[in-house]
Amino acid sequence: GDASMPVAELLATELPEQPKLEASAEVIATGKQIYGAECGGCHGKDAVARVGGTTRDLRYADSKTHAQWHAIVIGGALRSNGMPGYEMSIDESEAVRSYVLSRAGELRRAAAEE
């Protein structure tokens, strides 16, 4: 019919405290490539999770998660929650973490401009 679909309102979520991004543009680009191949299917394209999805939006990962990043990504520390461990090097895992932090930084800057 002529009825319109309801518009979903997005809740603004404040970014948690996160570690400082200390990576080159080259490392971030490598992380983006690995993220797209290994992580995006579950965690969302360009590190933006689906609203209402079942996986975390990694841009909102806190300092504790970042401190455990390699144990989660490589070691499978959250396997019981559905997050498998991946066969990748520490450098590759760190590149993905840097990419995710760069995307969080973009979100933080956009929020500051509002």
VENMO-V548315 format. One record per run of one state. SS is the DSSP state (@ for helix, = for strand, . for the rest). FROM is the first residue (numbers start at 1). TO is the last residue. Records with the same first field share a line. If there is no record, write none. Layout:
SS=FROM-TO, FROM-TO
This chain:
.=1-24, 39-39, 44-44, 48-57, 61-62, 68-68, 74-78, 82-89, 114-114
@=25-38, 40-43, 45-47, 58-60, 63-67, 69-73, 79-81, 90-113
